[in-house]
Amino acid sequence: MSLSKFRILVVDDDVDLVKTLRTRLEFEGYETSAAYEGVRAVEAAHKQKPHLILLDLRMPAGTGQSVLKTLRSHPDTEKIPIIIITAMDDPRLEIETKAAGAEEFFRKPYSIEILLEKIRFHLPQKP
Amino acid sequence: MTKNNLSQSILDCLGAGIIAIDKETKVCFVNSFAEKILGWPHEELIHQPISLLLKDQMLDKATLFFKKNGESFSVEYFRTPLLEGTKNHGSVLVFFDVTERKTLEQQKDEFISNLSHELRSPLTIIKGAIWNLKDGVMGKLTDKQTKLVETTSRHIDNLSRLIENVLEVSRLQSGKATIHRRRVNLLHLIEEVVSDYHLIAKEKYIQLREELPKELPSAYVDGDAVTQVLHNLLNNALRFARKKIWITAQPSLVKGFLQVGVLDDGLGIAKEDQGRLFNKFEQLQRPSGAAGYKGTGLGLSICKEIVAHHQGKIWVESELGEGAQFYFTLPQYDPVTDLRFALRQTMDEASRSGTPLALAVIALDNFRSVKGGKGQELETILHGIEDEVKKSSLRKKDLLFRYTLKDFVMILPQTPAEGAATIATRVEQLIQERLVTELHLVQKPLLRVGIVSYPNDATSVDRLLEVALERIKKGEGEMV
């Protein structure tokens, strides 16, 4: 089984963060794509059918919460594992996003090792 | 100026609102300041009920006052009885408009929350990039490059910790941090935390010793928060100790509290420095050459805040050159206080949501003879039943309490309306079965149940429990 066939969509409005994260994910053998705002993230999810999505919360044109809700309510995207990564402080966010269907919740700055572990855990058996 | 005129002038000059109300809570006096900020002229407010200013709020719980024009403002006030000799005529309210302060507090909280976002985001990128370098994502590094990257990485971790600590302190101080208290076995908690440090201590040739009693009453604390206090103190001790660190725990001299100590044989702290040790960003002189781990100057102030949230105390005993002994106290678990507190909370919740609440109190009539020489086993079984019921039939928000009071074992499930009886029956069955099968009792346990409901039977915790006990005694509750 080749890892390179797993596709991960990275959604964050910070271009540099996306770049660093994609570099790492590609090094680990994943195929990656990016979206920098909420609306584009939903489009990308439908078009590219990624195996997993890393999703920021605070973004222009559609917050992460609304992206999560939209993806979870459509049969084509409802099953894609979503990992939230946010710098926001509010302790309620974790409960809210998990209740809305997110698989994991990471607060920035996260540990890349744990993030990679969780990605592996939530990816399907085969790409 | 007559005495009366003088009193009136003084009241009017005060920069605080004063309203007196009679026994029917009708306004009988208003000073000029109150008139001015409320927008109500004296003559219109007199004889009006105080509820005019409070709308739907309770008199002693109101946080807003309403002006004549319908606008409201944040208020803080205290109420004292209006006495003439021993005769009570009503009460006096002295109040302040605290809108500005509340707004500032809110702005500060928002600022900190935004700041945390703005600090964490770039830090994440720096961290990610450094990790990419370190892990060879960008190609293999030379030894010199690796060293540089590792130093950078260490300092980024320090910066992360500083940011998290600043946020933690401001959360604790603003009252935003929530402390979830539970019954905690402090000895287990200490052992678990200390076990993380054995390896580091060994590397530094420091002997880490736990001087713990075999048994200690349970504490009533937020386990995560106390873990953090211990981590902070142990981290400090590791930085300053020469050869030894001791951890102690014992009942405090203050009744109802437990005392934990983290002691080291380091340089010690001069008397004149001890006072400011727990202030924010205070760092006393570090031992020279102690590079590497550098404190954030916030560890002890976080400890102080956490301990204060538990109504405990933290202090240091030290002489220069003689090591430092840090002690803190935490409340002991008291089932009755816990029960009252939790009941009060659920009752408040029920009252807010307008749903009634049912309470089943189960008493084990022949507790003493059943207990006999099997106290420990009985405890274990009852704990087991508690866990089982909690896991299965209770909804998430329902509660189950158990405490031993003289001869009673009381079990108090809470659930809206009729559910209490069902749960009570289930718990009774469990007790019967398990006590008989596991304790091989010759004597059958005699159980009685008293079911009460809030707010129908009573509206206060004490009264509710009293009614339940009365029902048990009267034998209204069914004998099993």
Interface residues (C-beta under 8 A of the other chain):
Chain A: D14 D16 L17 T20 L21 T23 R24 F27 R58 A87 M88 D89 D90 P91 R107 K108 P109 Y110 I112
Chain B: I112 S113 S116 H117 E118 R120 S121 L123 T124 I125 K127 G128 A129 W131 N132 D135 V137 M138 S160 L167 T178
